[in-house]
Amino acid sequence: MPYGHWVTELRRVELNMQLRRRHVQHQLQPHERILSLSVFPLMGVGSFTDPPFSPQGPVAQSLFTPDEIISQHKRFL
């Protein structure tokens, strides 16, 4: 179920992640393991967009991430 609009519902996130991990581990073979990543593994490394864009734009001013991958909505820019 999606989370609601209350901050108190964020307490359910950790429990839900534990339950999901337990469910996945049950489905794996003995030699298999879960790998959890909290980021995109190669974001900001080399050319990772198509078409390729250069970093260090005026919006994010990031050394690694181009402005073009940010949503063009005014709120995000």
C-alpha positions in Angstrom: 0.0 0.0 0.0 1.2 3.5 -0.7 2.1 5.7 2.2 -0.4 8.4 3.2 0.1 12.1 3.8 1.1 11.9 7.5 4.7 12.1 8.7 3.9 9.3 11.2 3.4 6.9 8.3 7.1 7.2 7.5 7.8 5.0 10.5 6.4 2.1 8.4 9.1 2.4 5.8 11.8 0.5 7.8 9.4 -2.3 8.7 8.2 -2.6 5.1 11.8 -2.8 3.8 12.6 -5.5 6.3 9.5 -7.5 5.2 10.4 -7.1 1.5 14.0 -8.2 2.1 12.8 -11.2 4.1 10.4 -12.2 1.3 13.1 -11.8 -1.4 15.7 -13.8 0.7 13.2 -16.6 1.0 13.0 -16.8 -2.8 16.8 -17.0 -3.4 19.0 -20.0 -3.8 21.5 -20.7 -1.0 24.4 -19.2 -3.0 22.5 -16.0 -4.0 22.5 -12.7 -2.0 20.6 -9.5 -2.1 22.5 -6.3 -3.2 20.9 -3.1 -2.1 21.9 0.2 -3.8 20.6 3.5 -2.6 21.8 5.3 -5.8 22.2 4.7 -9.5 25.6 2.9 -9.7 27.1 4.8 -12.6 25.2 8.2 -12.3 27.8 10.9 -13.0 30.4 8.5 -14.5 31.3 9.0 -18.1 28.5 9.4 -20.6 25.4 7.9 -19.0 22.7 9.8 -20.8 21.4 9.4 -24.3 22.1 11.8 -26.0 25.1 12.6 -23.9 25.1 15.9 -21.9 27.9 17.6 -20.0 27.9 18.3 -16.3 28.5 21.6 -14.5 25.3 23.3 -15.8 24.0 26.6 -14.3 21.2 24.9 -12.3 22.7 22.0 -10.4 26.3 23.2 -10.7 27.3 19.6 -10.3 30.7 18.3 -11.2 29.1 14.9 -12.2 25.4 15.3 -13.1 24.1 17.3 -16.1 21.2 19.7 -15.7 19.3 17.9 -18.5 18.5 14.9 -16.2 16.6 17.2 -13.8 12.9 17.6 -14.4 12.2 20.7 -16.4 9.4 21.7 -14.1 10.1 25.2 -12.5 9.9 23.7 -9.0 12.9 21.5 -9.6 15.0 24.0 -11.6 
